[in-house]
Amino acid sequence: MNVDYVIFITKETLKTAMLLLTPVLGAGLVVGIIVSLFQTVTSIREMTLSLIPKMAVVALVIMLLIPWFLDVLMTFTIEIFKQIPLMVK
């Protein structure tokens, strides 16, 4: 196993992680901005008002995207297992 191969595996791992995390973090960001704007307009400073909607939306996005997450992870795992014989050479 050489340095180029390690860099390739690292790059693919990071790419897969970012692909999986982007929808979840994006949904949390959008809801956070909306709740912050609502709190600013109404002058309500309640911590649970900002936390509960974000948690609910993130949980909903995760539940809706579980089949896609599993498909991406299965594809990545299969590709990694296919690379194992090449590491020995």
Secondary structure, 3 states (H helix, E strand, C coil): CCHHHHHHHHHHHHHHHHHHHHHHHHHHHHHHHHHHHHHHHHCCCCHHHHHHHHHHHHHHHHHHHHHHHHHHHHHHHHHHHHHHHHHHC
